[in-house]
Amino acid sequence: MTRIEEILKGIRPEFDFANSQDFLADGMLDSFDMVTLVSELDQHFCISIAGIDIVPENFRSIPSIQNLLGKYGVQ
């Protein structure tokens, strides 16, 4: 399990994020969960995700979150 999956499971343990292509469409994350996710990612990876990047497209799946983190230099 990747660190992103661990963070997601910490927020919503009842869902299998690894098998979803769109967390939002599948009802796995809502706007409050996204705020929590951003905070957890910021803390864990020592980054500060800009408000302009806090859009649904960046949080739909594990690959989209990985792409966002890559923008901030997280490998």
C-alpha positions in Angstrom: 0.0 0.0 0.0 1.4 3.4 -0.9 1.5 6.3 1.5 -1.3 8.0 -0.4 -3.5 4.9 0.0 -2.7 4.9 3.7 -3.7 8.6 4.1 -6.9 7.9 2.1 -7.7 4.9 4.3 -7.1 7.0 7.4 -9.8 9.5 6.2 -12.3 7.0 4.8 -11.4 3.4 6.0 -14.5 1.9 4.5 -13.5 2.3 0.9 -11.0 0.5 -1.4 -9.3 3.4 -3.1 -6.9 1.2 -5.1 -9.8 -0.1 -7.3 -11.5 3.3 -8.0 -10.8 5.5 -11.0 -12.8 8.4 -9.7 -13.1 8.8 -5.9 -15.6 11.7 -6.3 -17.9 10.1 -8.8 -17.9 6.9 -6.7 -18.9 8.8 -3.6 -15.7 8.0 -1.7 -14.6 11.6 -1.0 -16.6 14.7 -0.5 -15.5 18.3 -0.2 -14.7 18.0 3.5 -12.6 14.9 2.9 -10.7 16.8 0.2 -9.8 19.5 2.7 -8.7 16.8 5.1 -6.7 15.0 2.4 -4.9 18.3 1.4 -4.0 18.9 5.0 -2.7 15.3 5.5 -0.6 15.5 2.2 0.8 18.9 3.2 1.9 17.6 6.6 3.2 14.2 5.5 5.2 15.5 2.5 6.2 18.8 4.0 4.6 20.8 1.2 1.9 23.5 0.9 -0.6 22.8 -1.9 -1.7 26.0 -3.4 -5.4 26.9 -3.5 -5.3 26.9 -7.3 -4.4 23.2 -7.2 -7.2 22.2 -4.9 -9.6 21.2 -7.6 -11.5 17.9 -8.1 -9.4 16.9 -11.1 -6.3 16.6 -8.8 -8.0 14.3 -6.3 -10.0 11.8 -8.5 -7.6 8.9 -8.2 -4.3 7.8 -6.8 -2.5 8.7 -10.1 -4.0 12.2 -10.2 -2.8 12.7 -6.6 0.7 11.4 -7.5 0.8 13.9 -10.4 -0.2 16.7 -8.1 2.5 15.7 -5.6 5.0 15.5 -8.5 4.3 19.2 -9.2 5.6 19.9 -5.7 8.7 17.8 -6.1 7.4 14.7 -4.3 8.5 11.5 -5.9 
